Amino acid sequence: LFLSLTCSRCHTIDGTTADAKIAPDLTHIAARKELGGGVISNNPKNLRLWLQDPQALKPGCKMPNFKLSHEHLDQLVAYLETLK
């Protein structure tokens, strides 16, 4: 799902075809203590909130709200939580 949505057009994840350099490298996102440049703690609940509406947590950030479905949010959070 990460590769089929627009995520990989901005982010990098080592070992995948996602190699864009526009946004932060997500290779080890699950190991980070914070998200959004330190705006919130990194845990599954907050990661979901970030993916759901990044602008609500960090107004002016470059990541847009992609209006992801609940199913896509669940899938993306589950995948990103494996990246330690």
Rosetta blueprint (number, residue, H / E / L):
1 L L
2 F L
3 L L
4 S L
5 L L
6 T H
7 C H
8 S H
9 R H
10 C L
11 H L
12 T E
13 I L
14 D L
15 G L
16 T L
17 T L
18 A L
19 D E
20 A L
21 K L
22 I L
23 A L
24 P L
25 D E
26 L L
27 T L
28 H L
29 I H
30 A H
31 A H
32 R L
33 K L
34 E E
35 L E
36 G L
37 G L
38 G L
39 V L
40 I E
41 S E
42 N L
43 N L
44 P H
45 K H
46 N H
47 L H
48 R H
49 L H
50 W H
51 L H
52 Q H
53 D L
54 P H
55 Q H
56 A H
57 L H
58 K L
59 P L
60 G L
61 C L
62 K L
63 M L
64 P L
65 N L
66 F L
67 K L
68 L L
69 S L
70 H H
71 E H
72 H H
73 L H
74 D H
75 Q H
76 L H
77 V H
78 A H
79 Y H
80 L H
81 E L
82 T L
83 L L
84 K L
